[in-house]
Structures are given as C-alpha cells and as structure tokens.
Amino acid sequence: MELTSGIIEIDLHGLKVEEAISKVKREVAKAPGSVYTIRLIHGYHGGTRIRDAIEDEFSYGRNEKVKSIRNGSNPGITELVLR
C-alpha cells in the first residue's frame, strides 16, 4: 500500500480473487478521512476476474464508505471513490 496525497494505491497482482477482495475491504475500512480515492492495481490480462469481483462487491451502495467506482488510467486499474 502506498499513500500519495489522498490516494491509496494497492497492488493486487498475484492474489486470488478472494484474497484481493479481503485486502481491499480491510483497506477501505481503515482508510482515514483524508483519503478520497483507493487505486486498485489488478492488471489487465489475469486481473479481469479481480476487477469484476471488485465491481460486484463495492458497487450499488454495498459499502457505506465507497461513493462510486471508476476506471483508472488504463484497463488494469480500478479506483474506488470514497465518501
């Protein structure tokens, strides 16, 4: 995990889907109020399963701290926008 000016970056490469979701949930829960975005780096080729699971887990108001989900600067990144 890396914190850069209100953005936390989490590298999920090499994790199984369940491990990645668990890690993201922990980071969302403990994110301080100064953090407004969690950038998830999951990769494109093997990371699409993780991307899909992230969208399923955190979309539609399923987590009270997550305001929205958006695509990152490339297909291997997903960003969670926090409240």
N, CA, C and O atoms as a Maestro MAE file, in Angstrom:
{
 s_m_m2io_version
 :::
 2.0.0
}

f_m_ct {
 s_m_title
 :::
 protein
 m_atom[332] {
  # First column is atom index #
  i_m_mmod_type
  r_m_x_coord
  r_m_y_coord
  r_m_z_coord
  i_m_residue_number
  s_m_chain_name
  s_m_pdb_residue_name
  s_m_pdb_atom_name
  i_m_atomic_number
  :::
  1 25 0.846 -1.182 0.000 1 A "MET " " N  " 7
  2 3 0.000 0.000 0.000 1 A "MET " " CA " 6
  3 2 0.886 1.238 0.000 1 A "MET " " C  " 6
  4 15 1.897 1.297 0.700 1 A "MET " " O  " 8
  5 25 0.490 2.215 -0.792 2 A "GLU " " N  " 7
  6 3 1.233 3.471 -0.874 2 A "GLU " " CA " 6
  7 2 0.245 4.623 -0.773 2 A "GLU " " C  " 6
  8 15 -0.774 4.628 -1.464 2 A "GLU " " O  " 8
  9 25 0.539 5.604 0.088 3 A "LEU " " N  " 7
  10 3 -0.333 6.765 0.256 3 A "LEU " " CA " 6
  11 2 0.312 7.972 -0.405 3 A "LEU " " C  " 6
  12 15 1.431 8.358 -0.064 3 A "LEU " " O  " 8
  13 25 -0.405 8.564 -1.352 4 A "THR " " N  " 7
  14 3 0.088 9.749 -2.049 4 A "THR " " CA " 6
  15 2 -1.036 10.775 -2.113 4 A "THR " " C  " 6
  16 15 -1.987 10.603 -2.876 4 A "THR " " O  " 8
  17 25 -0.939 11.819 -1.335 5 A "SER " " N  " 7
  18 3 -1.868 12.949 -1.381 5 A "SER " " CA " 6
  19 2 -3.334 12.567 -1.521 5 A "SER " " C  " 6
  20 15 -3.982 12.922 -2.505 5 A "SER " " O  " 8
  21 25 -3.857 11.843 -0.536 6 A "GLY " " N  " 7
  22 3 -5.270 11.499 -0.539 6 A "GLY " " CA " 6
  23 2 -5.637 10.282 -1.358 6 A "GLY " " C  " 6
  24 15 -6.810 9.919 -1.450 6 A "GLY " " O  " 8
  25 25 -4.644 9.652 -1.951 7 A "ILE " " N  " 7
  26 3 -4.888 8.458 -2.763 7 A "ILE " " CA " 6
  27 2 -4.060 7.301 -2.207 7 A "ILE " " C  " 6
  28 15 -2.849 7.423 -2.026 7 A "ILE " " O  " 8
  29 25 -4.720 6.191 -1.942 8 A "ILE " " N  " 7
  30 3 -4.016 4.975 -1.543 8 A "ILE " " CA " 6
  31 2 -3.928 4.088 -2.779 8 A "ILE " " C  " 6
  32 15 -4.922 3.884 -3.476 8 A "ILE " " O  " 8
  33 25 -2.736 3.562 -3.047 9 A "GLU " " N  " 7
  34 3 -2.554 2.613 -4.142 9 A "GLU " " CA " 6
  35 2 -2.301 1.233 -3.560 9 A "GLU " " C  " 6
  36 15 -1.461 1.063 -2.676 9 A "GLU " " O  " 8
  37 25 -3.037 0.250 -4.067 10 A "ILE " " N  " 7
  38 3 -2.886 -1.121 -3.604 10 A "ILE " " CA " 6
  39 2 -2.624 -2.005 -4.819 10 A "ILE " " C  " 6
  40 15 -3.410 -2.030 -5.765 10 A "ILE " " O  " 8
  41 25 -1.511 -2.727 -4.777 11 A "ASP " " N  " 7
  42 3 -1.158 -3.645 -5.857 11 A "ASP " " CA " 6
  43 2 -1.734 -5.022 -5.530 11 A "ASP " " C  " 6
  44 15 -1.380 -5.626 -4.518 11 A "ASP " " O  " 8
  45 25 -2.613 -5.507 -6.385 12 A "LEU " " N  " 7
  46 3 -3.285 -6.785 -6.155 12 A "LEU " " CA " 6
  47 2 -2.736 -7.902 -7.038 12 A "LEU " " C  " 6
  48 15 -3.295 -8.998 -7.063 12 A "LEU " " O  " 8
  49 25 -1.660 -7.640 -7.757 13 A "HIS " " N  " 7
  50 3 -1.057 -8.657 -8.620 13 A "HIS " " CA " 6
  51 2 -0.696 -9.898 -7.801 13 A "HIS " " C  " 6
  52 15 -0.185 -9.792 -6.687 13 A "HIS " " O  " 8
  53 25 -0.964 -11.057 -8.362 14 A "GLY " " N  " 7
  54 3 -0.575 -12.306 -7.728 14 A "GLY " " CA " 6
  55 2 -1.531 -12.819 -6.675 14 A "GLY " " C  " 6
  56 15 -1.319 -13.904 -6.132 14 A "GLY " " O  " 8
  57 25 -2.589 -12.061 -6.367 15 A "LEU " " N  " 7
  58 3 -3.553 -12.514 -5.366 15 A "LEU " " CA " 6
  59 2 -4.708 -13.256 -6.026 15 A "LEU " " C  " 6
  60 15 -5.068 -12.984 -7.171 15 A "LEU " " O  " 8
  61 25 -5.275 -14.186 -5.292 16 A "LYS " " N  " 7
  62 3 -6.510 -14.827 -5.742 16 A "LYS " " CA " 6
  63 2 -7.643 -13.835 -5.518 16 A "LYS " " C  " 6
  64 15 -7.499 -12.889 -4.744 16 A "LYS " " O  " 8
  65 25 -8.763 -14.047 -6.189 17 A "VAL " " N  " 7
  66 3 -9.888 -13.112 -6.105 17 A "VAL " " CA " 6
  67 2 -10.307 -12.896 -4.650 17 A "VAL " " C  " 6
  68 15 -10.489 -11.757 -4.222 17 A "VAL " " O  " 8
  69 25 -10.459 -13.965 -3.900 18 A "GLU " " N  " 7
  70 3 -10.911 -13.857 -2.502 18 A "GLU " " CA " 6
  71 2 -9.908 -13.074 -1.661 18 A "GLU " " C  " 6
  72 15 -10.296 -12.264 -0.819 18 A "GLU " " O  " 8
  73 25 -8.627 -13.314 -1.889 19 A "GLU " " N  " 7
  74 3 -7.581 -12.597 -1.151 19 A "GLU " " CA " 6
  75 2 -7.616 -11.109 -1.492 19 A "GLU " " C  " 6
  76 15 -7.487 -10.262 -0.608 19 A "GLU " " O  " 8
  77 25 -7.787 -10.800 -2.758 20 A "ALA " " N  " 7
  78 3 -7.814 -9.407 -3.196 20 A "ALA " " CA " 6
  79 2 -9.005 -8.668 -2.580 20 A "ALA " " C  " 6
  80 15 -8.851 -7.557 -2.073 20 A "ALA " " O  " 8
  81 25 -10.177 -9.274 -2.622 21 A "ILE " " N  " 7
  82 3 -11.371 -8.628 -2.060 21 A "ILE " " CA " 6
  83 2 -11.202 -8.411 -0.569 21 A "ILE " " C  " 6
  84 15 -11.552 -7.350 -0.053 21 A "ILE " " O  " 8
  85 25 -10.674 -9.396 0.122 22 A "SER " " N  " 7
  86 3 -10.444 -9.277 1.559 22 A "SER " " CA " 6
  87 2 -9.477 -8.131 1.869 22 A "SER " " C  " 6
  88 15 -9.707 -7.350 2.792 22 A "SER " " O  " 8
  89 25 -8.410 -8.037 1.102 23 A "LYS " " N  " 7
  90 3 -7.428 -6.963 1.293 23 A "LYS " " CA " 6
  91 2 -8.047 -5.599 1.038 23 A "LYS " " C  " 6
  92 15 -7.819 -4.660 1.802 23 A "LYS " " O  " 8
  93 25 -8.828 -5.482 -0.030 24 A "VAL " " N  " 7
  94 3 -9.463 -4.201 -0.349 24 A "VAL " " CA " 6
  95 2 -10.457 -3.816 0.747 24 A "VAL " " C  " 6
  96 15 -10.504 -2.655 1.153 24 A "VAL " " O  " 8
  97 25 -11.244 -4.762 1.227 25 A "LYS " " N  " 7
  98 3 -12.201 -4.474 2.308 25 A "LYS " " CA " 6
  99 2 -11.491 -3.933 3.539 25 A "LYS " " C  " 6
  100 15 -11.958 -2.973 4.151 25 A "LYS " " O  " 8
  101 25 -10.359 -4.543 3.911 26 A "ARG " " N  " 7
  102 3 -9.590 -4.081 5.078 26 A "ARG " " CA " 6
  103 2 -9.100 -2.651 4.869 26 A "ARG " " C  " 6
  104 15 -9.195 -1.818 5.770 26 A "ARG " " O  " 8
  105 25 -8.578 -2.372 3.677 27 A "GLU " " N  " 7
  106 3 -8.047 -1.037 3.406 27 A "GLU " " CA " 6
  107 2 -9.147 0.022 3.375 27 A "GLU " " C  " 6
  108 15 -8.946 1.136 3.858 27 A "GLU " " O  " 8
  109 25 -10.303 -0.317 2.812 28 A "VAL " " N  " 7
  110 3 -11.431 0.623 2.801 28 A "VAL " " CA " 6
  111 2 -11.858 0.916 4.234 28 A "VAL " " C  " 6
  112 15 -12.092 2.071 4.590 28 A "VAL " " O  " 8
  113 25 -11.960 -0.122 5.055 29 A "ALA " " N  " 7
  114 3 -12.418 0.048 6.433 29 A "ALA " " CA " 6
  115 2 -11.483 0.926 7.252 29 A "ALA " " C  " 6
  116 15 -11.945 1.708 8.082 29 A "ALA " " O  " 8
  117 25 -10.183 0.812 7.034 30 A "LYS " " N  " 7
  118 3 -9.246 1.580 7.854 30 A "LYS " " CA " 6
  119 2 -8.746 2.868 7.195 30 A "LYS " " C  " 6
  120 15 -7.898 3.556 7.764 30 A "LYS " " O  " 8
  121 25 -9.251 3.201 6.018 31 A "ALA " " N  " 7
  122 3 -8.809 4.421 5.329 31 A "ALA " " CA " 6
  123 2 -9.194 5.657 6.143 31 A "ALA " " C  " 6
  124 15 -10.353 5.815 6.527 31 A "ALA " " O  " 8
  125 25 -8.227 6.526 6.405 32 A "PRO " " N  " 7
  126 3 -8.538 7.754 7.146 32 A "PRO " " CA " 6
  127 2 -9.379 8.713 6.312 32 A "PRO " " C  " 6
  128 15 -9.485 8.559 5.096 32 A "PRO " " O  " 8
  129 25 -9.970 9.695 6.967 33 A "GLY " " N  " 7
  130 3 -10.830 10.655 6.289 33 A "GLY " " CA " 6
  131 2 -10.133 11.479 5.224 33 A "GLY " " C  " 6
  132 15 -10.790 12.030 4.341 33 A "GLY " " O  " 8
  133 25 -8.815 11.574 5.292 34 A "SER " " N  " 7
  134 3 -8.070 12.359 4.308 34 A "SER " " CA " 6
  135 2 -7.929 11.635 2.966 34 A "SER " " C  " 6
  136 15 -7.508 12.234 1.977 34 A "SER " " O  " 8
  137 25 -8.277 10.360 2.935 35 A "VAL " " N  " 7
  138 3 -8.176 9.570 1.708 35 A "VAL " " CA " 6
  139 2 -9.491 9.673 0.949 35 A "VAL " " C  " 6
  140 15 -10.555 9.401 1.505 35 A "VAL " " O  " 8
  141 25 -9.418 10.063 -0.315 36 A "TYR " " N  " 7
  142 3 -10.628 10.184 -1.120 36 A "TYR " " CA " 6
  143 2 -10.675 9.178 -2.262 36 A "TYR " " C  " 6
  144 15 -11.724 9.017 -2.886 36 A "TYR " " O  " 8
  145 25 -9.575 8.500 -2.552 37 A "THR " " N  " 7
  146 3 -9.541 7.507 -3.621 37 A "THR " " CA " 6
  147 2 -8.636 6.352 -3.225 37 A "THR " " C  " 6
  148 15 -7.550 6.554 -2.681 37 A "THR " " O  " 8
  149 25 -9.099 5.136 -3.506 38 A "ILE " " N  " 7
  150 3 -8.245 3.962 -3.382 38 A "ILE " " CA " 6
  151 2 -8.062 3.416 -4.784 38 A "ILE " " C  " 6
  152 15 -9.018 2.988 -5.430 38 A "ILE " " O  " 8
  153 25 -6.816 3.438 -5.247 39 A "ARG " " N  " 7
  154 3 -6.481 2.976 -6.594 39 A "ARG " " CA " 6
  155 2 -6.032 1.516 -6.507 39 A "ARG " " C  " 6
  156 15 -5.043 1.193 -5.849 39 A "ARG " " O  " 8
  157 25 -6.771 0.654 -7.177 40 A "LEU " " N  " 7
  158 3 -6.505 -0.778 -7.142 40 A "LEU " " CA " 6
  159 2 -5.826 -1.194 -8.436 40 A "LEU " " C  " 6
  160 15 -6.394 -1.045 -9.518 40 A "LEU " " O  " 8
  161 25 -4.623 -1.710 -8.327 41 A "ILE " " N  " 7
  162 3 -3.852 -2.127 -9.492 41 A "ILE " " CA " 6
  163 2 -3.952 -3.648 -9.569 41 A "ILE " " C  " 6
  164 15 -3.298 -4.367 -8.814 41 A "ILE " " O  " 8
  165 25 -4.778 -4.121 -10.493 42 A "HIS " " N  " 7
  166 3 -5.053 -5.556 -10.582 42 A "HIS " " CA " 6
  167 2 -4.525 -6.177 -11.863 42 A "HIS " " C  " 6
  168 15 -4.511 -7.402 -11.988 42 A "HIS " " O  " 8
  169 25 -4.098 -5.379 -12.798 43 A "GLY " " N  " 7
  170 3 -3.614 -5.911 -14.070 43 A "GLY " " CA " 6
  171 2 -4.755 -6.124 -15.041 43 A "GLY " " C  " 6
  172 15 -5.927 -6.099 -14.668 43 A "GLY " " O  " 8
  173 25 -4.394 -6.330 -16.278 44 A "TYR " " N  " 7
  174 3 -5.413 -6.441 -17.310 44 A "TYR " " CA " 6
  175 2 -5.707 -7.880 -17.698 44 A "TYR " " C  " 6
  176 15 -6.868 -8.289 -17.698 44 A "TYR " " O  " 8
  177 25 -4.702 -8.643 -18.024 45 A "HIS " " N  " 7
  178 3 -4.944 -9.999 -18.534 45 A "HIS " " CA " 6
  179 2 -5.493 -10.926 -17.449 45 A "HIS " " C  " 6
  180 15 -6.600 -11.447 -17.586 45 A "HIS " " O  " 8
  181 25 -4.744 -11.135 -16.391 46 A "GLY " " N  " 7
  182 3 -5.220 -12.005 -15.322 46 A "GLY " " CA " 6
  183 2 -6.056 -11.271 -14.292 46 A "GLY " " C  " 6
  184 15 -6.700 -11.905 -13.456 46 A "GLY " " O  " 8
  185 25 -6.058 -9.954 -14.335 47 A "GLY " " N  " 7
  186 3 -6.733 -9.166 -13.310 47 A "GLY " " CA " 6
  187 2 -8.191 -8.882 -13.570 47 A "GLY " " C  " 6
  188 15 -8.848 -8.242 -12.750 47 A "GLY " " O  " 8
  189 25 -8.719 -9.345 -14.698 48 A "THR " " N  " 7
  190 3 -10.110 -9.026 -15.002 48 A "THR " " CA " 6
  191 2 -11.073 -9.714 -14.039 48 A "THR " " C  " 6
  192 15 -12.146 -9.180 -13.761 48 A "THR " " O  " 8
  193 25 -10.714 -10.877 -13.532 49 A "ARG " " N  " 7
  194 3 -11.576 -11.537 -12.541 49 A "ARG " " CA " 6
  195 2 -11.618 -10.720 -11.258 49 A "ARG " " C  " 6
  196 15 -12.669 -10.581 -10.632 49 A "ARG " " O  " 8
  197 25 -10.473 -10.184 -10.876 50 A "ILE " " N  " 7
  198 3 -10.426 -9.332 -9.684 50 A "ILE " " CA " 6
  199 2 -11.216 -8.055 -9.930 50 A "ILE " " C  " 6
  200 15 -11.969 -7.618 -9.059 50 A "ILE " " O  " 8
  201 25 -11.057 -7.453 -11.099 51 A "ARG " " N  " 7
  202 3 -11.810 -6.232 -11.429 51 A "ARG " " CA " 6
  203 2 -13.314 -6.479 -11.331 51 A "ARG " " C  " 6
  204 15 -14.042 -5.683 -10.738 51 A "ARG " " O  " 8
  205 25 -13.774 -7.580 -11.914 52 A "ASP " " N  " 7
  206 3 -15.198 -7.896 -11.884 52 A "ASP " " CA " 6
  207 2 -15.689 -8.119 -10.454 52 A "ASP " " C  " 6
  208 15 -16.785 -7.688 -10.098 52 A "ASP " " O  " 8
  209 25 -14.881 -8.789 -9.639 53 A "ALA " " N  " 7
  210 3 -15.264 -9.041 -8.240 53 A "ALA " " CA " 6
  211 2 -15.316 -7.733 -7.451 53 A "ALA " " C  " 6
  212 15 -16.184 -7.563 -6.595 53 A "ALA " " O  " 8
  213 25 -14.400 -6.814 -7.731 54 A "ILE " " N  " 7
  214 3 -14.398 -5.507 -7.069 54 A "ILE " " CA " 6
  215 2 -15.679 -4.751 -7.413 54 A "ILE " " C  " 6
  216 15 -16.320 -4.165 -6.541 54 A "ILE " " O  " 8
  217 25 -16.042 -4.772 -8.690 55 A "GLU " " N  " 7
  218 3 -17.274 -4.096 -9.108 55 A "GLU " " CA " 6
  219 2 -18.493 -4.717 -8.436 55 A "GLU " " C  " 6
  220 15 -19.393 -3.999 -8.001 55 A "GLU " " O  " 8
  221 25 -18.530 -6.038 -8.347 56 A "ASP " " N  " 7
  222 3 -19.653 -6.711 -7.685 56 A "ASP " " CA " 6
  223 2 -19.714 -6.373 -6.197 56 A "ASP " " C  " 6
  224 15 -20.793 -6.152 -5.649 56 A "ASP " " O  " 8
  225 25 -18.566 -6.334 -5.556 57 A "GLU " " N  " 7
  226 3 -18.500 -6.137 -4.110 57 A "GLU " " CA " 6
  227 2 -18.779 -4.704 -3.672 57 A "GLU " " C  " 6
  228 15 -19.382 -4.488 -2.620 57 A "GLU " " O  " 8
  229 25 -18.349 -3.722 -4.463 58 A "PHE " " N  " 7
  230 3 -18.394 -2.340 -3.997 58 A "PHE " " CA " 6
  231 2 -19.356 -1.424 -4.752 58 A "PHE " " C  " 6
  232 15 -19.458 -0.244 -4.418 58 A "PHE " " O  " 8
  233 25 -20.057 -1.932 -5.751 59 A "SER " " N  " 7
  234 3 -20.986 -1.071 -6.487 59 A "SER " " CA " 6
  235 2 -22.358 -1.050 -5.824 59 A "SER " " C  " 6
  236 15 -22.640 -1.834 -4.918 59 A "SER " " O  " 8
  237 25 -23.188 -0.154 -6.286 60 A "TYR " " N  " 7
  238 3 -24.591 -0.073 -5.866 60 A "TYR " " CA " 6
  239 2 -24.763 0.140 -4.363 60 A "TYR " " C  " 6
  240 15 -25.693 -0.399 -3.763 60 A "TYR " " O  " 8
  241 25 -23.882 0.914 -3.761 61 A "GLY " " N  " 7
  242 3 -24.038 1.251 -2.349 61 A "GLY " " CA " 6
  243 2 -23.824 0.092 -1.396 61 A "GLY " " C  " 6
  244 15 -24.323 0.124 -0.271 61 A "GLY " " O  " 8
  245 25 -23.105 -0.913 -1.811 62 A "ARG " " N  " 7
  246 3 -22.895 -2.095 -0.967 62 A "ARG " " CA " 6
  247 2 -21.920 -1.851 0.173 62 A "ARG " " C  " 6
  248 15 -21.896 -2.610 1.142 62 A "ARG " " O  " 8
  249 25 -21.122 -0.808 0.070 63 A "ASN " " N  " 7
  250 3 -20.200 -0.452 1.142 63 A "ASN " " CA " 6
  251 2 -20.420 1.021 1.442 63 A "ASN " " C  " 6
  252 15 -20.334 1.865 0.550 63 A "ASN " " O  " 8
  253 25 -20.702 1.321 2.693 64 A "GLU " " N  " 7
  254 3 -21.071 2.696 3.057 64 A "GLU " " CA " 6
  255 2 -19.958 3.719 2.844 64 A "GLU " " C  " 6
  256 15 -20.245 4.911 2.727 64 A "GLU " " O  " 8
  257 25 -18.704 3.290 2.792 65 A "LYS " " N  " 7
  258 3 -17.599 4.231 2.588 65 A "LYS " " CA " 6
  259 2 -17.297 4.488 1.114 65 A "LYS " " C  " 6
  260 15 -16.619 5.461 0.783 65 A "LYS " " O  " 8
  261 25 -17.794 3.625 0.224 66 A "VAL " " N  " 7
  262 3 -17.483 3.755 -1.205 66 A "VAL " " CA " 6
  263 2 -18.611 4.512 -1.904 66 A "VAL " " C  " 6
  264 15 -19.755 4.060 -1.940 66 A "VAL " " O  " 8
  265 25 -18.266 5.658 -2.450 67 A "LYS " " N  " 7
  266 3 -19.234 6.502 -3.153 67 A "LYS " " CA " 6
  267 2 -19.470 6.009 -4.581 67 A "LYS " " C  " 6
  268 15 -20.610 5.941 -5.040 67 A "LYS " " O  " 8
  269 25 -18.379 5.665 -5.280 68 A "SER " " N  " 7
  270 3 -18.502 5.192 -6.656 68 A "SER " " CA " 6
  271 2 -17.243 4.434 -7.065 68 A "SER " " C  " 6
  272 15 -16.224 4.445 -6.374 68 A "SER " " O  " 8
  273 25 -17.355 3.782 -8.204 69 A "ILE " " N  " 7
  274 3 -16.228 3.057 -8.800 69 A "ILE " " CA " 6
  275 2 -15.988 3.665 -10.168 69 A "ILE " " C  " 6
  276 15 -16.930 3.965 -10.903 69 A "ILE " " O  " 8
  277 25 -14.708 3.845 -10.505 70 A "ARG " " N  " 7
  278 3 -14.394 4.364 -11.835 70 A "ARG " " CA " 6
  279 2 -13.177 3.630 -12.394 70 A "ARG " " C  " 6
  280 15 -12.375 3.056 -11.657 70 A "ARG " " O  " 8
  281 25 -13.071 3.670 -13.704 71 A "ASN " " N  " 7
  282 3 -11.917 3.085 -14.366 71 A "ASN " " CA " 6
  283 2 -10.703 3.969 -14.128 71 A "ASN " " C  " 6
  284 15 -10.816 5.190 -14.022 71 A "ASN " " O  " 8
  285 25 -9.548 3.336 -14.045 72 A "GLY " " N  " 7
  286 3 -8.315 4.075 -13.863 72 A "GLY " " CA " 6
  287 2 -7.760 4.561 -15.192 72 A "GLY " " C  " 6
  288 15 -8.463 4.600 -16.202 72 A "GLY " " O  " 8
  289 25 -6.505 4.923 -15.170 73 A "SER " " N  " 7
  290 3 -5.857 5.464 -16.363 73 A "SER " " CA " 6
  291 2 -5.582 4.400 -17.424 73 A "SER " " C  " 6
  292 15 -5.254 4.733 -18.563 73 A "SER " " O  " 8
  293 25 -5.712 3.124 -17.058 74 A "ASN " " N  " 7
  294 3 -5.602 2.029 -18.018 74 A "ASN " " CA " 6
  295 2 -6.501 0.881 -17.558 74 A "ASN " " C  " 6
  296 15 -6.978 0.904 -16.423 74 A "ASN " " O  " 8
  297 25 -6.745 -0.117 -18.401 75 A "PRO " " N  " 7
  298 3 -7.688 -1.191 -18.056 75 A "PRO " " CA " 6
  299 2 -7.256 -2.055 -16.869 75 A "PRO " " C  " 6
  300 15 -8.056 -2.845 -16.369 75 A "PRO " " O  " 8
  301 25 -6.028 -1.924 -16.416 76 A "GLY " " N  " 7
  302 3 -5.544 -2.714 -15.297 76 A "GLY " " CA " 6
  303 2 -5.708 -2.027 -13.950 76 A "GLY " " C  " 6
  304 15 -5.195 -2.499 -12.935 76 A "GLY " " O  " 8
  305 25 -6.425 -0.912 -13.947 77 A "ILE " " N  " 7
  306 3 -6.617 -0.129 -12.706 77 A "ILE " " CA " 6
  307 2 -8.096 0.180 -12.519 77 A "ILE " " C  " 6
  308 15 -8.798 0.554 -13.458 77 A "ILE " " O  " 8
  309 25 -8.547 0.014 -11.279 78 A "THR " " N  " 7
  310 3 -9.901 0.420 -10.886 78 A "THR " " CA " 6
  311 2 -9.751 1.319 -9.674 78 A "THR " " C  " 6
  312 15 -8.915 1.064 -8.807 78 A "THR " " O  " 8
  313 25 -10.558 2.372 -9.609 79 A "GLU " " N  " 7
  314 3 -10.490 3.295 -8.483 79 A "GLU " " CA " 6
  315 2 -11.808 3.309 -7.715 79 A "GLU " " C  " 6
  316 15 -12.890 3.379 -8.299 79 A "GLU " " O  " 8
  317 25 -11.687 3.241 -6.400 80 A "LEU " " N  " 7
  318 3 -12.837 3.396 -5.516 80 A "LEU " " CA " 6
  319 2 -12.816 4.825 -5.010 80 A "LEU " " C  " 6
  320 15 -11.831 5.258 -4.412 80 A "LEU " " O  " 8
  321 25 -13.890 5.561 -5.242 81 A "VAL " " N  " 7
  322 3 -14.018 6.932 -4.737 81 A "VAL " " CA " 6
  323 2 -14.741 6.847 -3.404 81 A "VAL " " C  " 6
  324 15 -15.848 6.315 -3.319 81 A "VAL " " O  " 8
  325 25 -14.111 7.371 -2.370 82 A "LEU " " N  " 7
  326 3 -14.662 7.267 -1.010 82 A "LEU " " CA " 6
  327 2 -15.508 8.488 -0.652 82 A "LEU " " C  " 6
  328 15 -15.341 9.569 -1.218 82 A "LEU " " O  " 8
  329 25 -16.399 8.294 0.278 83 A "ARG " " N  " 7
  330 3 -17.236 9.383 0.791 83 A "ARG " " CA " 6
  331 2 -16.442 10.267 1.711 83 A "ARG " " C  " 6
  332 15 -16.974 11.241 2.243 83 A "ARG " " O  " 8
  :::
 }
 m_bond[331] {
  # First column is bond index #
  i_m_from
  i_m_to
  i_m_order
  :::
  1 1 2 1
  2 2 3 1
  3 3 4 2
  4 3 5 1
  5 5 6 1
  6 6 7 1
  7 7 8 2
  8 7 9 1
  9 9 10 1
  10 10 11 1
  11 11 12 2
  12 11 13 1
  13 13 14 1
  14 14 15 1
  15 15 16 2
  16 15 17 1
  17 17 18 1
  18 18 19 1
  19 19 20 2
  20 19 21 1
  21 21 22 1
  22 22 23 1
  23 23 24 2
  24 23 25 1
  25 25 26 1
  26 26 27 1
  27 27 28 2
  28 27 29 1
  29 29 30 1
  30 30 31 1
  31 31 32 2
  32 31 33 1
  33 33 34 1
  34 34 35 1
  35 35 36 2
  36 35 37 1
  37 37 38 1
  38 38 39 1
  39 39 40 2
  40 39 41 1
  41 41 42 1
  42 42 43 1
  43 43 44 2
  44 43 45 1
  45 45 46 1
  46 46 47 1
  47 47 48 2
  48 47 49 1
  49 49 50 1
  50 50 51 1
  51 51 52 2
  52 51 53 1
  53 53 54 1
  54 54 55 1
  55 55 56 2
  56 55 57 1
  57 57 58 1
  58 58 59 1
  59 59 60 2
  60 59 61 1
  61 61 62 1
  62 62 63 1
  63 63 64 2
  64 63 65 1
  65 65 66 1
  66 66 67 1
  67 67 68 2
  68 67 69 1
  69 69 70 1
  70 70 71 1
  71 71 72 2
  72 71 73 1
  73 73 74 1
  74 74 75 1
  75 75 76 2
  76 75 77 1
  77 77 78 1
  78 78 79 1
  79 79 80 2
  80 79 81 1
  81 81 82 1
  82 82 83 1
  83 83 84 2
  84 83 85 1
  85 85 86 1
  86 86 87 1
  87 87 88 2
  88 87 89 1
  89 89 90 1
  90 90 91 1
  91 91 92 2
  92 91 93 1
  93 93 94 1
  94 94 95 1
  95 95 96 2
  96 95 97 1
  97 97 98 1
  98 98 99 1
  99 99 100 2
  100 99 101 1
  101 101 102 1
  102 102 103 1
  103 103 104 2
  104 103 105 1
  105 105 106 1
  106 106 107 1
  107 107 108 2
  108 107 109 1
  109 109 110 1
  110 110 111 1
  111 111 112 2
  112 111 113 1
  113 113 114 1
  114 114 115 1
  115 115 116 2
  116 115 117 1
  117 117 118 1
  118 118 119 1
  119 119 120 2
  120 119 121 1
  121 121 122 1
  122 122 123 1
  123 123 124 2
  124 123 125 1
  125 125 126 1
  126 126 127 1
  127 127 128 2
  128 127 129 1
  129 129 130 1
  130 130 131 1
  131 131 132 2
  132 131 133 1
  133 133 134 1
  134 134 135 1
  135 135 136 2
  136 135 137 1
  137 137 138 1
  138 138 139 1
  139 139 140 2
  140 139 141 1
  141 141 142 1
  142 142 143 1
  143 143 144 2
  144 143 145 1
  145 145 146 1
  146 146 147 1
  147 147 148 2
  148 147 149 1
  149 149 150 1
  150 150 151 1
  151 151 152 2
  152 151 153 1
  153 153 154 1
  154 154 155 1
  155 155 156 2
  156 155 157 1
  157 157 158 1
  158 158 159 1
  159 159 160 2
  160 159 161 1
  161 161 162 1
  162 162 163 1
  163 163 164 2
  164 163 165 1
  165 165 166 1
  166 166 167 1
  167 167 168 2
  168 167 169 1
  169 169 170 1
  170 170 171 1
  171 171 172 2
  172 171 173 1
  173 173 174 1
  174 174 175 1
  175 175 176 2
  176 175 177 1
  177 177 178 1
  178 178 179 1
  179 179 180 2
  180 179 181 1
  181 181 182 1
  182 182 183 1
  183 183 184 2
  184 183 185 1
  185 185 186 1
  186 186 187 1
  187 187 188 2
  188 187 189 1
  189 189 190 1
  190 190 191 1
  191 191 192 2
  192 191 193 1
  193 193 194 1
  194 194 195 1
  195 195 196 2
  196 195 197 1
  197 197 198 1
  198 198 199 1
  199 199 200 2
  200 199 201 1
  201 201 202 1
  202 202 203 1
  203 203 204 2
  204 203 205 1
  205 205 206 1
  206 206 207 1
  207 207 208 2
  208 207 209 1
  209 209 210 1
  210 210 211 1
  211 211 212 2
  212 211 213 1
  213 213 214 1
  214 214 215 1
  215 215 216 2
  216 215 217 1
  217 217 218 1
  218 218 219 1
  219 219 220 2
  220 219 221 1
  221 221 222 1
  222 222 223 1
  223 223 224 2
  224 223 225 1
  225 225 226 1
  226 226 227 1
  227 227 228 2
  228 227 229 1
  229 229 230 1
  230 230 231 1
  231 231 232 2
  232 231 233 1
  233 233 234 1
  234 234 235 1
  235 235 236 2
  236 235 237 1
  237 237 238 1
  238 238 239 1
  239 239 240 2
  240 239 241 1
  241 241 242 1
  242 242 243 1
  243 243 244 2
  244 243 245 1
  245 245 246 1
  246 246 247 1
  247 247 248 2
  248 247 249 1
  249 249 250 1
  250 250 251 1
  251 251 252 2
  252 251 253 1
  253 253 254 1
  254 254 255 1
  255 255 256 2
  256 255 257 1
  257 257 258 1
  258 258 259 1
  259 259 260 2
  260 259 261 1
  261 261 262 1
  262 262 263 1
  263 263 264 2
  264 263 265 1
  265 265 266 1
  266 266 267 1
  267 267 268 2
  268 267 269 1
  269 269 270 1
  270 270 271 1
  271 271 272 2
  272 271 273 1
  273 273 274 1
  274 274 275 1
  275 275 276 2
  276 275 277 1
  277 277 278 1
  278 278 279 1
  279 279 280 2
  280 279 281 1
  281 281 282 1
  282 282 283 1
  283 283 284 2
  284 283 285 1
  285 285 286 1
  286 286 287 1
  287 287 288 2
  288 287 289 1
  289 289 290 1
  290 290 291 1
  291 291 292 2
  292 291 293 1
  293 293 294 1
  294 294 295 1
  295 295 296 2
  296 295 297 1
  297 297 298 1
  298 298 299 1
  299 299 300 2
  300 299 301 1
  301 301 302 1
  302 302 303 1
  303 303 304 2
  304 303 305 1
  305 305 306 1
  306 306 307 1
  307 307 308 2
  308 307 309 1
  309 309 310 1
  310 310 311 1
  311 311 312 2
  312 311 313 1
  313 313 314 1
  314 314 315 1
  315 315 316 2
  316 315 317 1
  317 317 318 1
  318 318 319 1
  319 319 320 2
  320 319 321 1
  321 321 322 1
  322 322 323 1
  323 323 324 2
  324 323 325 1
  325 325 326 1
  326 326 327 1
  327 327 328 2
  328 327 329 1
  329 329 330 1
  330 330 331 1
  331 331 332 2
  :::
 }
}
